[in-house]
Amino acid sequence: MKLYNIKENDEQVSFGQAVRQGLGRNQGLFFPSSLPKFDDIDQLLAEDFVPRSAKILSALIGDELPEEKVLEMVDNAFQFAAPIKEVKAGVYALELFHGPTLAFKDFGGRFMAQSLAAVSDDGKITILTATSGDTGAAVAHAFYGMENINVVILYPKGKISPLQEKLFCTLGKNIHTVAINSDFDACQALVKQAFDDEALRKEIGLNSANSINISRLMAQICYYFEAASQMTKQQRENLVISVPSGNFGNLTAGLLAKALGLPIKRFIAATNANDTVPRYLETGQWDPKPTVATTSNAMDVSQPNNWPRIEELCQIKEWGLDTLGKGAVTDEQSAESVRELYNAGYLCEPHGAIAYRVLEQQLQPGETGLFLCTAHPAKFKDVVDDVLGTDIELPGPLAKHAVMELLSEELDNDFEALKQVLRRVQP
Ligand SMILES: *Cc1c(COP(=O)(O)O)cnc(C)c1O
């Protein structure tokens, strides 16, 4: 697989380099130089999720990794289903939250962990990351138990929800969690300081599990095929997919699935009040406003970092505006849609409800609608209970971790102290 840097086109890398580096020069994103095209989609869709996903990813990766290796990686990463549920005639929810941390980020995070392990030469890696909650959990679970890879996660002590803390600070083994006596910005600054320390970086094989890593997007392509495979041929030929978007990785993956040959009629970019992209599609002006806090807080992003990839792909494929619908939804409207879905017999949290709402408004007769449910309702229990007057139950993984012992160590906002921790825990 060859990829180029969108900003500095002369920088060309392999899959392995792109996975290890994350970003290119000048903070440029990597993009595939060519995309395979599957001619017999029906045959591909007839296969099971894991072997089909391995075929798709192997076609993308090319001869850099043997097909059996890719199959093994996919098998390790995708150990949970992505079912579709009909919520009303012709409208389906794609449930992406059956992984260990109850959000779609498990798909990308776990495949990235497998990829990193597969392309690292001597294998000794320390992943260092700062989290304000969700990313830390996905990263911790993705790398849990992997040999020669240590994960160190910093988070601000007392500033994430107790349940979130339990979800990733109770694992042990190669997952080291550090509660910093400060705020999230301080945690991020410590991470940055570590990456700026060339000697330390070499010594412990420092790497970031960055959210713009191409391997994440590649993994996410696979569940679009999985959704289509659960529909009849007639349904999927008129498919409109609505994606609740923050950094726009999920939508990028959907568009890549279309480029590989999956017959998707169009997509809808659904956002909350952080509506930089819907406004851009309307006016042609890229004009990010300060980020505002909403009840769908995983989408509180006003400068979506994957957008350049979408522009690149639409340009390459010469896709016009009819490929991409858009809509921005307020907290009140998303609450309304959570209620509407609940009354129709489907429990949904605000992120999925936003995608549903815009889909509802724009779906035409004869089309099949699919909206992505990116998180388990219990993950946003506070909001959901508040809107519905319910007391929803915690699913297995959360309930299990809720009673486990916290294993974090506490540290002051002190780089020298952090360095000692990093040296102590290295593989
Ligand atoms: C990360 C996240 C999103 C946004 O996904 P992007 O790929 O960044 O657009 C939506 N919903 C949930 C629950 C998320 O965690």
PDBQT file of the ligand as one rigid body, heavy atoms in Angstrom, charges set to zero:
ROOT
HETATM    1  C1  LIG A 501     -15.967   9.966  18.294  1.00  0.00    +0.000 C 
HETATM    2  C2  LIG A 501     -17.467   9.905  18.301  1.00  0.00    +0.000 A 
HETATM    3  C3  LIG A 501     -18.248  10.478  17.270  1.00  0.00    +0.000 A 
HETATM    4  C4  LIG A 501     -17.647  11.268  16.136  1.00  0.00    +0.000 C 
HETATM    5  O1  LIG A 501     -17.007  10.445  15.217  1.00  0.00    +0.000 OA
HETATM    6  P1  LIG A 501     -15.988  11.066  14.138  1.00  0.00    +0.000 P 
HETATM    7  O2  LIG A 501     -15.418   9.915  13.425  1.00  0.00    +0.000 OA
HETATM    8  O3  LIG A 501     -14.962  11.818  14.945  1.00  0.00    +0.000 OA
HETATM    9  O4  LIG A 501     -16.779  11.967  13.260  1.00  0.00    +0.000 OA
HETATM   10  C5  LIG A 501     -19.624  10.295  17.316  1.00  0.00    +0.000 A 
HETATM   11  N1  LIG A 501     -20.213   9.636  18.332  1.00  0.00    +0.000 NA
HETATM   12  C6  LIG A 501     -19.495   9.085  19.342  1.00  0.00    +0.000 A 
HETATM   13  C7  LIG A 501     -20.215   8.396  20.436  1.00  0.00    +0.000 C 
HETATM   14  C8  LIG A 501     -18.104   9.188  19.358  1.00  0.00    +0.000 A 
HETATM   15  O5  LIG A 501     -17.402   8.659  20.379  1.00  0.00    +0.000 OA
ENDROOT
TORSDOF 0
